Amino acid sequence: MPDMSASASLAMTHLATLAKEVDEDKVTPGVLGFIVFAVMALAVWALMKSMSKHMNKVDFKESPDEEASAKETTDSPSGKTSPAKG
């Protein structure tokens, strides 16, 4: 099995030479950073639009249940149900 520290030190020497070529005062995210940010922004916009559509379909008012109300009036003479004992 080869020694991993030798390959790691070789990789570090190559990375160190690349790092010295980059001016530390002018490092920017570049085009790739902009593309990633733009894709994420479009994904969030699409998700918000979809959520808005789905929220507009929701009916927040509860409709009365006709079968339950008819059963309640026939079961108890006063039309009110007693609480369940348990």
QUIURTA-V300554 format. One line per field, one symbol per residue. ss: DSSP state (a for helix, b for strand, c for the rest). Layout:
# QUIURTA-V300554
ss = ???
This chain:
# QUIURTA-V300554
ss = cccaaaaaaaaaaaaaaaaaaccccccccaaaaaaaaaaaaaaaaaaaaaaaaaaaaccccccccaaaaaaaaaaccccccccccc
